[in-house]
C-alpha cells in the first residue's frame, strides 16, 4: 500500500513431517514433551532439514531416528507454511508405509519421545475433539479425510525411487 514498515521474523531451514502407517488402519504417532506448552503433545514424527539435505532424505532420516522404522513406500503430499506471519519455515509432508523396524529410537539428548499406535478413525476423532493440537499433525487429518471421502488417490513411490 506504499507504506514502509518494520517486520521481524524467524528464518528457518525447513522441516519434514511424516505420517507412518503401521497397517492400513493403524498409524504410528509420537507423544513428545513440548516445553513452551508445558505438556506433552501427540504428533507425527518430524524434524528439521539439515544443511544441503533434500526433504526426502530428511524424512527418511527423521523417521528412522525418532521411531526406529524405515519405510519401503513413500508419498509426498506437498508442503505448507505453518506460521507465515512471523517465519519463513516450510514443512514438507509425507505418508510412509510398509514399515520395517530396523533399530531402537535414536533421539537427541533431552528429546523424550514415546511412540503410540492409533487407529485412523481414532486419530480423526482426536483432531475433531481438539485433543490433537499440533498443526502439522492436523494437516494429515485433512489428507486422510480427502482420501476417505473423495477417493483421492495417492502416488506411492518405492523407497529407492523416492
DASULQUI-V508477 format. One record per helix or strand of 2 or more residues. SS is the DSSP state (a for helix, b for strand). FROM is the first residue (numbers start at 0). TO is the last residue. If there is no record, write none. Layout:
ss = [SS SS]
from = [FROM FROM]
to = [TO TO]
This chain:
ss = [b b a b b a b b b a a b a]
from = [14 25 34 38 44 54 68 90 112 119 134 156 158]
to = [20 33 36 42 47 66 79 100 118 127 149 157 160]
